[in-house]
Amino acid sequence: MTTPQNAAVQHQDTVIVVDYGSDDAQVLSRRIREAKVYSEVYSYTASADTILAARPAALVIAARSSAAEDVAVVDPKLLEADIPVLAVGGGFTAVSKALGASVRQADTPLAGTVQLENIDDNATLFSGQPTSQDVAVNHAHVVTEAAAGFVVTASHADMPVAAAEDAKAQVYGVAWNPGTADSPHGQSVIKNFLFIAADLAPDWSVDLVIDQQIAKIREQIGDKRALVGLSGGVDSAVAAALVQRAVGDQLTAVYVNHGLMRKDESVEIERAFGASTGGAKLVMVDAEDEFLSALHGVSDPEEKRKIIGERFIRTFEQAQADIVAASAHDPDATDVQFLVQGTVYPDVIESGDADGSKVIKSHHNVGGLPEDLEFELVEPLRQLFKDEVREVGTQLGLPDEIVWRQPFPGPGLGIRIVGAISKQRLDLLREADAIVREELTASGLDREIWQSPVVLLADVRSVGVNEGGRTYGHPVVLRPVVSEDAMTARFARIPYDILDRISQRITAEVDGINRVVLDITGKPPGTIEWE
Ligand SMILES: Nc1ncnc2c1ncn2[C@@H]1O[C@H](COP(=O)(O)OP(=O)(O)OP(=O)(O)O)[C@@H](O)[C@H]1O
């Protein structure tokens, strides 16, 4: 039998979110899982046959609706398969049109929050909810007359049919996105669909994933050995902890200290990972000197990344060769055949692999591992969203400092120094960065802030005064951002008194930095990192 691409257990009830180019599919899938029903995202480019062959227990249809494009065309096969369907946002217009409703372009595209006043609380989706609700809309087409068989369950001056359902055909729809916090009753709409309309049971959980993955990893690895590159980040640490739980000492973790990490980070990683996994095999490779001499005098960001990437590969290969050589005379030693990667579900969706329509490739990002390593990949987090990865990490006993660590780029501080990299410049940046982290942690802002790079403008100097004397030092830029997924970001609104403390401490405590500036650019147009 065919099962959804990532479903760990056959016959597990899976709700497939079919995405016609909307921005909402991932968030909807996450919300469904929050309601304890397993969910996956398939692109509309997968055929209706492929989607139905995965035997979804229900479908959610999301679509983009823009004035520049026609309404998305939904394959009627999906609507006639005797599977409950929830159509949301632009997906509601698309499904309505496919079923014969009258649809036209809105006079002006609807975007933002709309207040609905006459929601029918007898309707399946709105049972137990207020008749007046704020909802988040973003579409350029409206349904003016529902398709035959549908009951209109909400309407609005700008959206004549704002929600409708046909219980007999098992098709339910809302013209808004119930997945966002801007639709305060959205989760309740989703739950009513799952538990009343589709009659599913809330029986999926992250605990289940841990047990399933451990069994799966044991089966995959057998008696062979596996390696994992530990970056200090949450994904590789959780993947490593899961595999270590499954196969114990058959896994060796390799951590490369490239000298571009933050203050005390290498020792913290060694301590935190070692202690929380009950002593997983961990090889610490100190390659600081090699990295710094390879980077000597290089200031072009692309060149820096390239050098760091290549050196990383070489170092990792050497570590692998050393591990194999160390057991050359052990008759019981098995092949080092597997490489563990912390690929997470958004990576899978974004690389187009989610519906199995593409050949599965290894996941490469910054600090990516060699492409030609002759390994089979073990990717135990492939089905998990980031917040679920964190939950797995916590359940496996990893400490908060790993589980809640802010994203940190593979090339580390190497791309947070604008200009050439040297040990002395790295030390300056490390001190400033440590102060920022300390102050943000002390003020309880860690979890609100997605990431807070500190950037050293190493080739820039500015005049300052200190204790009556003139200084000529470097500026640092603070770049705190809030984000959901790093695709877009806003600068974090850090209270002035905290910024003031950070600025005073850096200029007083870090000799060589005499100016602190704040980056208030959003993404877009800026990126989070400077290089
Ligand atoms: N310093 C390092 N030592 C060993 N392995 C590393 C190191 N840096 C990166 N890696 C490996 O390369 C992979 C990709 O690196 P990258 O920094 O892009 O990770 P990521 O996708 O953000 O995941 P993570 O949350 O694990 O950092 C990591 O998951 C890890 O396996």
The ligand as an SDF file (V2000), in Angstrom:
LIG
                    3D

 31 33  0  0  0  0  0  0  0  0999 V2000
   31.1620   22.8850   13.2360 N   0  0  0  0  0  0  0  0  0  0  0  0
   30.5750   21.7700   12.7850 C   0  0  0  0  0  0  0  0  0  0  0  0
   31.0460   20.5500   13.1450 N   0  0  0  0  0  0  0  0  0  0  0  0
   30.4680   19.4210   12.6820 C   0  0  0  0  0  0  0  0  0  0  0  0
   29.4080   19.4060   11.8700 N   0  0  0  0  0  0  0  0  0  0  0  0
   28.8850   20.5840   11.4880 C   0  0  0  0  0  0  0  0  0  0  0  0
   29.4380   21.8290   11.9180 C   0  0  0  0  0  0  0  0  0  0  0  0
   28.7370   22.8400   11.3340 N   0  0  0  0  0  0  0  0  0  0  0  0
   27.7780   22.2430   10.5900 C   0  0  0  0  0  0  0  0  0  0  0  0
   27.8600   20.8880   10.6750 N   0  0  0  0  0  0  0  0  0  0  0  0
   26.9890   19.8860   10.0010 C   0  0  0  0  0  0  0  0  0  0  0  0
   26.5070   20.4320    8.7980 O   0  0  0  0  0  0  0  0  0  0  0  0
   25.0670   20.5100    8.8320 C   0  0  0  0  0  0  0  0  0  0  0  0
   24.6190   21.7630    8.1420 C   0  0  0  0  0  0  0  0  0  0  0  0
   25.1020   22.9120    8.8210 O   0  0  0  0  0  0  0  0  0  0  0  0
   24.1770   24.1800    9.1490 P   0  0  0  0  0  0  0  0  0  0  0  0
   24.9280   25.0960   10.0460 O   0  0  0  0  0  0  0  0  0  0  0  0
   23.6660   24.7220    7.8870 O   0  0  0  0  0  0  0  0  0  0  0  0
   23.0520   23.4880    9.9880 O   0  0  0  0  0  0  0  0  0  0  0  0
   21.5020   23.7250   10.1790 P   0  0  0  0  0  0  0  0  0  0  0  0
   20.7510   23.2200    9.0180 O   0  0  0  0  0  0  0  0  0  0  0  0
   21.2760   25.1140   10.6590 O   0  0  0  0  0  0  0  0  0  0  0  0
   21.2380   22.6930   11.3640 O   0  0  0  0  0  0  0  0  0  0  0  0
   21.6700   22.7790   12.8680 P   0  0  0  0  0  0  0  0  0  0  0  0
   20.4320   23.2150   13.5970 O   0  0  0  0  0  0  0  0  0  0  0  0
   22.0690   21.3960   13.1900 O   0  0  0  0  0  0  0  0  0  0  0  0
   22.8200   23.7500   12.9570 O   0  0  0  0  0  0  0  0  0  0  0  0
   24.7090   20.4740   10.3310 C   0  0  0  0  0  0  0  0  0  0  0  0
   23.4100   19.9740   10.5580 O   0  0  0  0  0  0  0  0  0  0  0  0
   25.7790   19.5550   10.8670 C   0  0  0  0  0  0  0  0  0  0  0  0
   25.4490   18.1960   10.6850 O   0  0  0  0  0  0  0  0  0  0  0  0
  1  2  1  0
  2  3  1  0
  2  7  2  0
  3  4  2  0
  4  5  1  0
  5  6  2  0
  6  7  1  0
  6 10  1  0
  7  8  1  0
  8  9  2  0
  9 10  1  0
 10 11  1  0
 11 12  1  0
 11 30  1  0
 12 13  1  0
 13 14  1  0
 13 28  1  0
 14 15  1  0
 15 16  1  0
 16 17  2  0
 16 18  1  0
 16 19  1  0
 19 20  1  0
 20 21  2  0
 20 22  1  0
 20 23  1  0
 23 24  1  0
 24 25  2  0
 24 26  1  0
 24 27  1  0
 28 29  1  0
 28 30  1  0
 30 31  1  0
M  END
$$$$
